[in-house]
Amino acid sequence: MRFATLKDGSLDGRLVVVSPDGQRAVAVPQLASSLLEALQRWDSVHTALQAVSDRLATGREPEAFAFDPRACAAPLPRSPQWLDGSAFLNHGRLMDQAFNKPPPPLVDSVPLMYQGASDDFLGPHDDVPMPAEADGIDFEGEFGVVTGAVPMGVSPADALGCVRLVLQLNDWSLRALGPHEMKTGFGFLQAKPSTAFAPLAVTPDELGDAWRDGRVHLRLHVQWNGERFGEPDGGEMSFHFGQLIAHAARTRRLTAGCIVGSGTVSNQARTAGSACIAERRVIEKIDLGDSRTAFMHFGDGVRMQARHADGRDGPFGVIEQRVVSAA
């Protein structure tokens, strides 16, 4: 199944089920007014939502209308919790190498994760207001999952059974603010503006064989101002989503609707390019002696879309945004 949330002036938006081809949609207020409500009542509404999806797929849904991704908020405009991992160890190793830092303790066996703000997510085509160009504006292409209720102490294998939906996202970052916040030991706050999401949240079966081993085996194609930036493959995650969820739930339960991110998609092969500017900059520092690519300016645009290895579009749709001055 594929779900989207249309902007309607409310905090959680209006849930719609979207056809497999992404062309048609239908609201389902009789089942759930919002995606968060559907997740909270998943066991009681799942079968009925699947029936709606089946009718859309065969053209038998009388209330269907044309689906417009530009009318979408984030699939979950707000969430009980947003937990972002750093599951692509290649990304961290490049950072450590560039700045001659030792890796964090147990980095190969214990996932890195921070708790981000989850009260104000951005839609796939929303402008992105930023306070100042000097803050080091950067995009970060990622994949994520949305959980059902997760018990405390869940195993990584059982945690995969708690995955309800899969997402594509852009975790905006302000790189000039990050180093100070990391040194305080209290984690990110100002360095992490509102995260943006592709229009469609999909059940894992929508990915076919691209969902396996708890990973999204799709290439995330990233363009900056219309120019190719990279297309790293999500299959190179060092920790799978079950491990990330189990890490988050080691000492507490998670409620339905929590979002867990993969961290910046990163591949060892340099030919894959990157999914964030910071990674390109550290590669330049390693290879050329200094970083030459600047961060983003007001008016810059970024586009992200997951695709299969054979070039077919992935199921999430497109993130296409422009950075603007918050002033």
Secondary structure, 3 states (H helix, E strand, C coil): CEEEEECCCCCCCEEEEECCCCCEEEECCCCCCCHHHHHHCHHHHHHHHHHHHHHHHCCCCCCCEECCHHHECCCCCCCCCEEEECCCHHHHHHHHHHCCCCCCCCCCCCCCEEEECCCCCECCCCCEEECCHHHCEECEEEEEEEECCECCCCCHHHHHCCEEEEEEEECCEECCCHHHHHHHCCCCCCCCCCCEECCCEECHHHHHHHEECCEECCEEEEEECCEEEECCEHHHCCCCHHHHHHHHCCCCCECCCCEEECCCCCCCCHHHECCEHHHHHHHHHHHHCCCCCCCCCCCCEEEEEEECCCCCEEEEEEEEEEEEECC
